[in-house]
Amino acid sequence: MDSQFIAVGRVVTVCGVRGEVKVEVMTDFPDRFSPQEKVYIKGRAVTIEQSRWHRGRVILKLATIDRVEDATELRGQFLEVPQSQIRPLQNGEYYQFQILGLEVWTTEGELLGRIAHILPTGSNDVYVVPSKHGELLIPAIEDVVISVDLAKGRIVIELIEGLLQEKVRSE
């Protein structure tokens, strides 16, 4: 993925014989997949001709992709939009690309590490932070995440009981 673009979907497989593709949705704005919308694949603009939903995924017919062979080449590719076209979020909400890489500090001033991955769990995201304490799993909830400062590139967390417990090794 190009840093100037944000992924909104990923081609999972071919669907049908007309070059349609089944897409894993990676956005909270499903209207991005409406007919006549543009998405980018490897920086190249492609217009969505048709779209329909099936079991939580969207099936797209993209302009210029008319054969199964052409669609097969798209398997695994990201559908992206320019960063300049991201939708505004509510105060206190952030896109994953904004959170990844932020430093994680405790309210006591200890640098724990940087956010390497984000795990969606259904109820809240979990930030994965490699640190000297091992891999930390930090729940993205108000009681733990005290502040997010994108300009400084950091979040501040309140340590909760058990977060930094030493791992017990079995022999």
MOPEJO-V585777 format. One line per field, one symbol per residue. ss: DSSP state (a for helix, b for strand, c for the rest). psi: psi as a letter, one per 20 degrees, with the letter a starting at -180 (. if undefined). A space follows every 10 residues. Layout:
# MOPEJO-V585777
ss: ???
psi: ???
This chain:
# MOPEJO-V585777
ss: ccccbbbbbb bbbbbccccb bbbbbcccca aaaccccbbb bccbbbbbbb bbbbccbbbb bbcccccaaa aacccccbbb bbaaaccccc cccccaaaac ccbbbbcccc bbbbbbbbbb ccccbbbbbb bccbbbbbbc ccccbbbbbc cccbbbbccc cccccccccc c
psi: qqiiqppirp pgrqoajjjq qppppkqjni ihjqqiqprp olipppppgq qqqolirppq oqqiniqhgg hhiipiqqpr qqhijqqqrq pjqqqhhhhp iqqoqriijp phaqohrpop ighqqpppop rijaopoopm qhhgogqpnh hikqqpqppq pihjqqpppq .
